[in-house]
Amino acid sequence: MLMNGKWVADWQPVQAKDEKGGFVRQSSSFRNWITPDGSAGPTGEGGFRAEPGRYHLYVALICPWASRTLIGRKLKGLEDAISVSVVEPELSDQGWRFGEDADPINGASYLHEVYTRADPDISGRATVPVLWDKKRGTIVNNESADILRMLNSGFGDLANDSFDFYPADLREEIDALNARIYTGLNNGVYRAGFATTQEAYEEAFHDVFAVLDELEVRLGDGRDFLLGDRFTEADVRLFVTLVRFDVAYHGLFKCNLRRIADYSALSRYQARILAIPGVRDTISIDHIKRGYYSIKALNPTGIVPVGPQLAAAMES
């Protein structure tokens, strides 16, 4: 991690532990918002006005949090407005690493260098996604939930209005689903995979499958998406975990009671989302496997499994 702007140790997946030995995720450090007129958003300061070509997104294709923003950028038609850089899938001893010529904005070799460009004295972890302002030369935001909402409503006429991920009449239901899915599943798989005690692991394990079982029932009533026939932010947040589950979380993270392939309703739901034009372009099974299995704390040999066999839509 970075301490006062200096890289001080090899990359470690466990950021902090609770009293049970459970995984605790770091809070995001940059929380400004892009808005159509440059006014301040729910957090941070103003001055980040929606302008074509002004912003750049740093992502990792293995990361579900970054994947949220890629889906938002794609479906809102912001690909020409927001450029993107993809880090290498394998985690290095200095965290996320760029391949040759992969950072045309800052010329960085490692993502932590982008963080110190924004704040030379920063302490913390260099995480993805990062939304960068080319005009001011700084990070706008590194919280995926914020970035997804900015992509949905912060770019005004620059964005495609065919999708509204956070419609006003569904916000209360979306927020409730997000909270349940995040704690038990999105972060639950990480709490299981990075647990340092049996107690913490088993607690997280049971949370993961409790949520999956609930969602299987919810989606088994014939609805297309979590809240009916509209594809919302809650679906984006669930999908990015589902698509990684059988490939990484089931084996490497020891979430092995059942696969998503064993849930009929969740499998159909995942296939429906993959069929939305543009979504499949944001997914790389190769990066997901290579990235997760490069985590030395969980897989010291670095061997990437050949399986599992996935549905044709996933492998394509």
RAGI-V275397 format. One record per residue. N is the residue number from 1. PHI is phi as a letter, one per 40 degrees, with the letter a starting at -180 (* if undefined). OMEGA is omega in degrees with one decimal (* if undefined). D_CENTER is the distance of its C-alpha to the mean C-alpha in whole Angstrom. Layout:
n: [N/N]
phi: [PHI/PHI]
omega: [OMEGA/OMEGA]
d_center: [D_CENTER/D_CENTER]
//
This chain:
n: [1/2/3/4/5/6/7/8/9/10/11/12/13/14/15/16/17/18/19/20/21/22/23/24/25/26/27/28/29/30/31/32/33/34/35/36/37/38/39/40/41/42/43/44/45/46/47/48/49/50/51/52/53/54/55/56/57/58/59/60/61/62/63/64/65/66/67/68/69/70/71/72/73/74/75/76/77/78/79/80/81/82/83/84/85/86/87/88/89/90/91/92/93/94/95/96/97/98/99/100/101/102/103/104/105/106/107/108/109/110/111/112/113/114/115/116/117/118/119/120/121/122/123/124/125/126/127/128/129/130/131/132/133/134/135/136/137/138/139/140/141/142/143/144/145/146/147/148/149/150/151/152/153/154/155/156/157/158/159/160/161/162/163/164/165/166/167/168/169/170/171/172/173/174/175/176/177/178/179/180/181/182/183/184/185/186/187/188/189/190/191/192/193/194/195/196/197/198/199/200/201/202/203/204/205/206/207/208/209/210/211/212/213/214/215/216/217/218/219/220/221/222/223/224/225/226/227/228/229/230/231/232/233/234/235/236/237/238/239/240/241/242/243/244/245/246/247/248/249/250/251/252/253/254/255/256/257/258/259/260/261/262/263/264/265/266/267/268/269/270/271/272/273/274/275/276/277/278/279/280/281/282/283/284/285/286/287/288/289/290/291/292/293/294/295/296/297/298/299/300/301/302/303/304/305/306/307/308/309/310/311/312/313/314/315/316]
phi: [*/c/b/f/g/b/c/b/a/c/c/b/c/c/c/a/b/c/c/c/g/c/c/b/c/c/c/c/b/b/b/c/b/c/b/d/b/g/c/c/c/c/b/g/b/c/h/b/c/c/a/c/g/c/b/b/b/c/b/b/c/c/c/c/c/c/c/d/c/c/c/c/c/c/c/c/g/b/c/c/c/b/c/a/b/b/c/c/c/c/c/c/c/b/g/c/b/c/c/c/g/c/b/c/c/b/g/c/c/b/c/c/c/c/c/c/c/c/a/c/b/c/b/h/c/c/b/b/c/b/b/b/c/c/c/c/g/a/c/c/a/b/b/c/c/c/c/d/c/c/c/c/b/c/b/f/c/c/b/c/c/c/b/b/c/b/c/d/c/b/c/c/c/c/c/c/c/d/c/c/c/c/c/c/b/d/c/c/c/c/c/c/c/b/c/b/b/c/c/c/c/c/c/c/d/c/c/d/c/c/c/c/c/c/c/c/c/d/c/c/c/g/c/c/b/d/b/h/c/b/c/b/d/c/c/d/c/c/d/c/c/d/c/b/c/c/c/b/c/c/c/c/c/g/c/b/c/a/c/c/c/c/b/c/c/c/c/c/c/d/c/c/c/c/c/c/d/h/c/d/c/c/b/b/c/c/c/d/c/c/c/c/c/c/c/c/c/b/a/d/c/g/c/c/c/c/c/c/c/b/c/d/c/c/c/c]
omega: [176.8/173.3/-178.0/175.9/-178.9/176.0/-167.8/-176.6/173.2/-179.0/175.9/-176.1/-177.3/-175.1/179.2/-179.7/173.1/-175.1/177.5/-175.3/-178.9/-178.4/177.2/-176.5/178.5/174.6/178.5/-171.8/179.9/-171.1/174.7/-176.4/168.8/178.4/-178.0/-177.8/178.8/177.5/-179.3/176.0/-179.1/177.1/174.5/-174.8/177.7/177.5/179.9/-176.2/177.1/179.6/-179.2/175.8/-175.6/-169.1/-177.0/-177.7/173.7/-176.2/167.1/-177.9/177.0/-166.4/179.0/-179.8/177.0/-179.8/175.7/-174.5/177.4/177.8/178.2/179.6/-177.8/-173.5/176.7/175.9/-176.0/-176.6/178.0/-178.0/-176.1/176.3/-173.9/171.0/180.0/177.1/176.3/-177.6/-177.4/178.3/-178.9/177.6/174.0/176.7/-176.5/-175.2/175.4/169.8/-178.5/177.9/-176.9/176.8/-178.7/-175.7/-175.8/179.5/-176.9/172.4/-179.9/-178.8/-178.7/176.7/175.2/178.6/-178.6/170.4/-179.3/-178.4/-175.7/-176.9/-173.0/171.2/-179.9/-176.6/178.5/-173.3/170.4/1.9/173.6/174.5/-170.9/176.1/-178.9/-176.4/-177.6/178.5/-178.1/175.9/174.3/-171.8/174.8/176.1/-172.7/179.8/177.0/-175.5/178.8/179.0/175.0/178.7/-178.5/-171.3/-173.0/-173.8/173.5/-176.2/177.4/-174.5/175.2/-178.7/178.5/177.8/169.5/-175.2/-174.8/-178.0/-172.8/-175.2/-179.6/-170.6/179.9/178.8/178.4/-179.0/179.3/177.7/179.2/-178.1/-179.4/-176.6/179.9/-173.8/-174.1/-172.2/-177.8/177.4/-179.4/179.1/177.1/176.7/176.3/-175.0/-176.2/176.5/179.4/174.0/178.2/-179.0/-179.2/178.9/-176.1/177.1/179.6/179.6/-178.6/175.8/-178.9/-174.3/172.4/179.3/179.3/179.1/178.0/-177.5/176.0/177.5/-178.2/-176.8/-179.4/-177.3/176.6/178.9/179.1/-175.2/-171.9/-177.5/176.2/-175.5/179.7/178.4/-173.7/176.1/179.5/178.0/177.4/-175.5/176.5/-174.7/-174.8/174.4/-179.7/-173.2/178.4/-168.3/-176.3/-177.1/-173.1/-170.5/-178.9/-177.5/-173.0/-177.1/174.4/175.0/-163.4/175.6/176.9/172.5/171.6/177.7/179.1/178.1/-175.1/-177.5/178.4/177.9/178.1/178.7/178.1/179.5/177.7/-179.6/177.0/-178.9/175.9/-176.7/178.5/-176.3/-177.2/-179.4/-177.1/-173.9/172.9/177.9/178.2/178.6/-179.4/-178.6/-178.5/-177.8/-177.9/-177.2/172.3/-179.7/-171.8/-178.6/-179.4/-174.8/-172.3/-177.5/-178.4/179.9/179.5/-177.9/179.5/-178.8/0.9/172.5/-176.3/175.5/-175.9/-179.5/179.4/-174.1/-173.6/*]
d_center: [19/21/24/26/24/25/23/25/24/22/19/18/15/17/17/19/21/23/26/26/24/20/17/16/13/14/14/13/16/16/16/18/18/19/22/24/27/25/26/24/21/21/20/21/24/25/26/23/24/22/24/24/23/22/18/16/13/12/9/9/9/8/5/3/1/4/5/5/7/9/10/11/13/14/16/17/19/18/18/21/20/17/18/15/15/13/14/15/14/16/16/19/21/20/16/14/17/18/20/24/23/20/20/22/22/22/24/22/22/19/16/18/20/18/18/22/23/21/23/25/26/22/22/18/15/14/10/8/7/11/13/16/20/22/25/25/23/21/17/17/14/11/9/6/9/11/10/10/13/15/14/16/19/19/20/23/25/23/21/22/23/22/19/19/16/17/21/23/25/22/20/22/21/17/17/19/17/13/15/17/14/11/14/16/13/9/11/14/13/12/15/17/16/17/20/23/26/26/26/23/22/24/23/19/20/22/20/17/20/22/19/18/22/22/20/22/25/23/23/26/28/27/25/23/19/19/21/23/24/21/17/16/12/13/13/10/8/10/10/7/8/12/12/11/13/17/16/14/14/18/20/18/17/20/19/22/24/23/20/19/22/24/23/25/23/19/20/22/19/16/19/20/16/16/20/19/20/17/14/15/15/11/12/13/15/16/14/12/15/16/14/13/17/18/17/21/21/20/21/24/26/23/24/21/23/24/23/22/24/21/22/23/21/18/20/21]
//
